[in-house]
Amino acid sequence: MTEQYEVIVVGGGAAGLSAGLVLGRARRRTLVVDAGEPRNAPAAHLQGYLTRDGMAPAEFLAAGREEIARYGVELVADRAVDAARDGRDFTVTLAGGRTVRGRALVVATGLRDELPEVPGLAERFGRDVLHCPYCHGWEVRDRPFGVLATDPLGVHQALMVSQWSKDVLFFLHRVAEADLTDLDLRRLAAAGVGVVPGEVAALEVADDRLTGVRLADGTVHPRSVLFTAPRPVPRDDLLVALGAQMRETPFGAYPVIDERGLTSVPGLWAAGNASGFAEQVVNAASRGYRAGAAINGDLLFADLDAAVGV
């Protein structure tokens, strides 16, 4: 049996919960489907969100779930495995066997981070292996930093983190020094960032803390923080299945959306990291809010126009 909603939101992170909150307050029958895979789960705290700075991600999500429940928004712990457009509506199939139908569909499924294959790296991600200086830089300020290059764009990350520490080493790993431009090298020198050629073999850890970075030749460079840039992998299966127009970026393929989050498919919306790589929690919540408000307006005027025969 297919259950009917006005709006289905796939993804229960900041973007999805924010969209659900706005839609619930607008008295729309809304379902939020949450697979329970938040991108920031490895982090102990979220930072840079005014009034929520330092809050644990799990606590943030729990508060959001409580808030949407006040307005009758239903949340189900399940995974959306397929979606199809049926006339003007969308039918979404859940892994648990449930089928739901909605007039509008919000995809807020985010992305996952694919880390470089260096022994010990994944186990420390979100602790002393980090990717975003705005998220974690203050907490680790003035410690000895390392930056593990994944491609020549790693120069940008090495330069950025020098704002938080004056002791920074840039490990080229599998990037050739010849791939760096003269401007790259001059900027690194001006920022006081040391360039270390050679492949990184593993991380040195003692007492559950990062203590160094070991190269393939056995050299160990003492470091207590390591930044790296994971490869973002968008969770875009539903968007692709529904035929949304996608755009290629250096960080993966993302849907073409308007300023409100509407994709090229009428009634299909994207928010948070499902719509772009660089959406921090505060930005994702904003995107979800904007999409929720826009959806409510679109549904309202569609009903009014139908009533007056437009």
N, C-alpha and C positions, 0 to 999 in steps of 0.2 A: 504494500500500500504506500502511495506517495503522499507525503505530508506537505501542505502548502504554507509558505511564508511569503511575506512581502519582500524581504531581503535576506540573502544568505551571505554570511561573511566567513570565508575560509582563512583561518589563521587567527590564533588567540594571543598574539603579542601586542605591543603598544599600538600599532596601527589598527589591527582588527578590533581590539577592545575599545579604542577610541571611536571608531566608526559605529560599533554596537551601542556605545553610550549615547551618542548623538541620535541615532535612529530610535533607540528605546525611549528617549525623552520626547521624540517627535511622535510617539505612539504608533510606531511601525512594528508589526510582528516580525521579529528578527531572530535568526539563528546564527550563533557563532560556533564554528567547528574548529576545535583545537587539537592538533596532533601532539602537542606537548614537546616541541623541539625548538625552544627559543635560541636564537643565535648567541645571546650573551650569557647562556647558562654557565660557562666556565668561569665567568667573572664573579668576584665576591661582592662588588658594588657597582652601581651605575653612577656616573658623574656628569656634571654639566647640565643637569635638568633642574631648573629653578624650583626650589622648595622640595625637590626629591634628591638632591645631591648626597651621595653616599648611601642611598637605600639599596638593599640587596635586591637583585632582579626578581627573585622568587616572591619577595614581599610586595614588590611593585605590582606584579601580575595578580597576586592574590587580592590586593586592594582593588584592582581593576575589575576582577570577576565579581567581587561583592557589589561594586557600584552598578554594573550593568544589570545584575539580578534585581536591584531595587526597581527597575523600570520594566520588568517582565521579559527581558531579553533571555532567551534560552541558550545555554552553553552546553555543548556535548563534547566529551573527550573521544575523538575519533579522527580518522584520516579520510579526506576526500580523495578518491582514487580515479574518478572520472567525472566529466561534466559535458553536457550537450545543450545546445540551444533548441528549444521546442517551441516554434512560433516566436512569440515575443518573450517567453519565459525561459528559465534555465532549470535543467534537471541535474542534480548532483548526486552521485552515488558514493556512499561511505563504505569504508572497509568492513564495518560491522554488519553490513547488509541493508542498512537503512537507505531509502531514497527520498530526497527532499526536493522541493520545487520552489522557485522564487522569481519574482518579477525583475529583481536586480541581483547581481552577484559581485561581491567584493573579493578580490584575490589579495590576501595579505600574508602569503606563505613565506616571505623572506628569502633568505639564502643560507647556505652552509659554507664554512671556511675550510678550504683544503690546504693543509699545511705542507711545507717542504718536508721531504723524507729524510730527516736527520734524527738519529736515535736520541730519545729523551725529550724531543721538542714538544710533541703532542701532550705528553703527561704534565708539562708545566705551563701549557697555554692558559692564559687568564690569570696566572700567578706571578711568575717573574719572566715568562715569555709573553710578550705583549705585541699589539699591532697598532694601537692608536694613542698617540701622546696626549691628545685632548681628553681621552677617557682615563688614562692612567699616569700621565706624566708627572702630575703634582705629587702623587703618592710615592713615586720612586725618584724624585728629584735629587740631583747631586750625587747619585751613585754612579759607579762605573758602568756605562752602557755599551752594549754591542748592537750592531744592526746587521742582520743576515740578509744579504742581497738575494732576491729571486730572479731579478732581471735588472737591466741598467736603470730602470725607474727607481730602484732602491736608493739612488743618490738623493732623491727628494726626501725620502723618509729619514735618511741619515742627517740631512741638513735640518729638517724640522725638529728632530729630537735634541739637537744641540741647544735648543732654547731651554731645555730642562736639566742638562748636564754639560759640563765642560770637559768631561772625560768620555769621549765617544770613539769607538773603533768600528770601522765599516768593513765587514768581512765579505769579500767578493764572492766566496764560495765557488760557484760554477760560472760566474761572470768574468770574462777576460778584462784585464785592465785596459786593453786596447779599445774596448767597447765604450769606455767613458770618454766624454769629450774634453777638450782642453778647458772649457768653461766649467765643466763638472769638477775637474781636479782643482782648479783655482778656487772655486767656491768651497770645496771641502777643506782646502788648506786655510782659507780665510776664517772658516768656522772652527778651526782647530780639530777637525775630524781626521783621525789616522786611518789610512787605507791598508788593509791586510789582505794580500793575495793568498790563494790556496783554498782548497776545498775543506769545508767544515766536516769533521767526522762524527762528532758527538758533543754532548754537553757534559760538563763536570758538575756533579751535585754532591753536597755533603750536608748532613743534618736537615734534609728536605729543603735545601736552598741551593739555587744556582750559584756556583762559585767560579766557573770558567767555561771557555769555549776551546775545544781541542780540535786542532787541524789534522789532516790526514798524515802529515809528517811527524805527528806526535807533539808538536808545540802546543802549549796551553797558555791562553791569554786570560788572566783573571778578570772576570766580569760578574756582576750581580744582577744585571737586567739585560735581556736580549729582546730587541724589537725585530719583527719580520712582517712581511706582507703576505698573508695567505691568499690563495687564489679563490676568489668568490665564485660560488656555483649557484646561480639563481634557481629557486624551486619554481619553475615556470611551466610545469606539465599541463596544468589546467588552461593557462593562457594560450599555449601552443595548440592544445586540443580544440579550443574554441575559435582558433583562427585569428587571434589578435596579431596585428602588425608588430613586428619586433625590429629593434635597431641594434646594430652591433656596436659595442664599445670596447675599450681596452680591458674592461673588467667583466665582460660577458654580454649576453644579449638581454635586453630589457624592452618592455612594451612601449610603443609610442603612445603617449598620453597627453591630454590637454592639461591646462593649469589646475583643473579640479581632480584629475586622476582618471578620467574616462578614456578607455582604450578605443581602438578603431571599431570594436564590436559594440553596437548599441546595448546599453544596460550592463556592460562588463567594465568593472573598475579595478584599478590596481593601486595599492598603497604600501607605504613602508619600503623595505628592501626588495619587495617584489617589483617595485617601480623604478629602483635605482640603487646603485652600489653604496652611496655615501649617506644614507639616511640614518642618522643617530637616533636614539630612543625619542628624544624630544621632537625631532623632525618627523619621525614615523607617527607619533601621536598626532601631530599637526596635520599630516597627510590624511590620516584616518578621519579626523574631525571634518576636514574639508570635503572629503568624499561623502561622508554621512549626510552632511547638510545639503550637498548638491543632489544626492539621490532622493532625499525627501522632497525637495523642490520639484525635481523632474517627475516623480510619481504623482505629486499633487496636481501639477498642471496637465499631466496626461489624463488623469481622471476628470478634471474639469473640462478639458477640451472634448473628451468623449461624451460628457453629459450635454454639452451644447452643440454637438454634432460637427466639431471641427475635424 
